[in-house]
Amino acid sequence: DRVREEARGLLGEAEFTQDSYGYSWVVCRQSEQGVAGLVNDLHAVNTSLQDGGFGPQLLCSLIDFRDSEGRPLAIVYLYKRGTFYPFAPIPGQREKRDNALELQMRALLADDLPVEEDLGRWFPLWDAPGL
């Protein structure tokens, strides 16, 4: 399908998957050095999806990280609001999040990104790829 071809053209190796909640994900893995470029590529893919008629279905994009202890952290981009928020699930504890880490990350991101101010919109992405 055209949108998948365009996503692969922008992101290179990309896989398409669906989580247990029924959401579809385009998964791209990049090295740490490629994060800035990945953000630009994700924006281009979102634009391509919107142009392909999928704008109303777009929920978010995320970039996931792991610290030296293996704890996951995602920076989530809310496509329709143009804002970001951190999401830090606690490993091994089903549907529990590290609120302290999320608030710490919010403070670190606030100078560089438009952070979502409404904490009620910091939706958990329990089954997202990479987390």
C-alpha positions as CSV (number, residue, x, y, z in Angstrom):
1,D,0.0,0.0,0.0
2,R,1.2,3.5,-0.8
3,V,1.4,4.8,2.7
4,R,3.6,1.9,3.8
5,E,5.9,2.4,0.9
6,E,6.2,6.1,1.7
7,A,6.9,5.3,5.4
8,R,9.6,2.8,4.4
9,G,11.1,5.3,1.9
10,L,11.4,7.9,4.7
11,L,12.4,5.6,7.6
12,G,14.3,2.8,5.8
13,E,13.6,-0.4,7.6
14,A,10.2,-0.1,9.2
15,E,7.9,-2.7,10.5
16,F,4.1,-2.4,10.9
17,T,2.5,-4.0,14.0
18,Q,-0.6,-3.9,16.0
19,D,-0.9,-3.9,19.8
20,S,-3.4,-5.8,22.0
21,Y,-5.6,-2.7,22.1
22,G,-5.9,-2.7,18.3
23,Y,-3.7,0.2,17.6
24,S,-1.4,0.0,14.6
25,W,2.2,1.1,14.9
26,V,5.0,1.9,12.4
27,V,8.2,0.8,14.2
28,C,11.6,2.2,13.2
29,R,14.8,1.6,15.1
30,Q,17.6,4.1,15.0
31,S,20.8,4.6,16.9
32,E,21.2,7.4,19.5
33,Q,23.0,9.5,17.0
34,G,19.9,9.5,14.7
35,V,17.3,10.9,17.2
36,A,17.2,14.4,15.7
37,G,16.8,13.0,12.2
38,L,14.2,10.4,13.4
39,V,12.1,13.2,14.8
40,N,12.1,14.9,11.4
41,D,11.3,11.6,9.7
42,L,8.4,10.9,12.1
43,H,7.0,14.3,11.3
44,A,7.2,13.5,7.6
45,V,5.6,10.1,8.1
46,N,2.7,11.7,10.1
47,T,2.3,14.3,7.3
48,S,2.2,11.5,4.7
49,L,-0.4,9.6,6.7
50,Q,-2.5,12.7,7.1
51,D,-2.2,13.3,3.3
52,G,-3.3,9.7,2.8
53,G,-6.5,10.3,4.6
54,F,-5.5,8.9,8.0
55,G,-5.3,12.2,9.9
56,P,-8.3,11.5,12.0
57,Q,-6.9,8.1,13.1
58,L,-3.4,9.4,14.1
59,L,-3.0,9.3,17.9
60,C,0.7,9.7,18.7
61,S,4.3,9.0,17.9
62,L,6.9,8.0,20.5
63,I,10.6,7.6,20.8
64,D,11.7,5.1,23.4
65,F,14.8,5.0,25.4
66,R,16.4,2.8,28.1
67,D,18.7,4.0,30.9
68,S,21.8,2.1,32.0
69,E,19.6,0.0,34.3
70,G,17.2,-0.9,31.5
71,R,14.3,1.2,32.6
72,P,12.1,2.3,29.7
73,L,11.2,5.9,29.0
74,A,9.2,7.2,26.0
75,I,8.9,10.7,24.7
76,V,5.4,10.8,23.3
77,Y,4.2,13.3,20.6
78,L,0.5,14.0,20.5
79,Y,0.0,14.6,16.9
80,K,-3.3,16.5,17.2
81,R,-2.1,18.8,19.9
82,G,1.5,19.4,18.8
83,T,2.8,18.6,22.3
84,F,5.1,16.1,23.9
85,Y,5.0,14.2,27.3
86,P,7.2,11.6,29.0
87,F,5.9,8.1,29.7
88,A,7.8,5.8,32.0
89,P,6.3,2.4,32.7
90,I,7.7,0.5,35.6
91,P,9.3,-2.7,34.4
92,G,7.8,-5.9,35.8
93,Q,4.8,-4.1,37.2
94,R,1.8,-4.3,34.9
95,E,0.2,-0.9,34.2
96,K,2.2,1.0,36.8
97,R,4.2,4.1,35.8
98,D,7.1,6.0,37.4
99,N,5.4,9.4,37.9
100,A,8.5,10.9,39.6
101,L,10.6,10.1,36.5
102,E,7.9,11.5,34.2
103,L,7.8,14.8,36.2
104,Q,11.6,15.0,36.2
105,M,11.7,14.5,32.5
106,R,9.0,17.1,32.0
107,A,11.3,19.6,33.7
108,L,14.2,18.6,31.5
109,L,12.2,18.8,28.2
110,A,10.3,22.0,28.9
111,D,13.0,24.3,27.5
112,D,13.3,22.4,24.2
113,L,9.9,21.0,23.4
114,P,6.3,22.1,23.8
115,V,5.3,19.9,26.8
116,E,1.6,18.9,27.2
117,E,0.5,20.9,30.3
118,D,-2.7,18.9,30.9
119,L,-1.4,15.8,32.8
120,G,-4.8,14.2,32.1
121,R,-3.6,13.9,28.5
122,W,-0.5,12.0,29.5
123,F,-2.1,8.8,28.3
124,P,-0.3,5.5,29.2
125,L,0.8,3.5,26.2
126,W,1.1,0.1,28.0
127,D,1.4,-2.1,25.0
128,A,3.4,0.2,22.7
129,P,6.3,-1.4,20.8
130,G,9.6,-0.8,22.4
131,L,8.3,-0.4,25.9
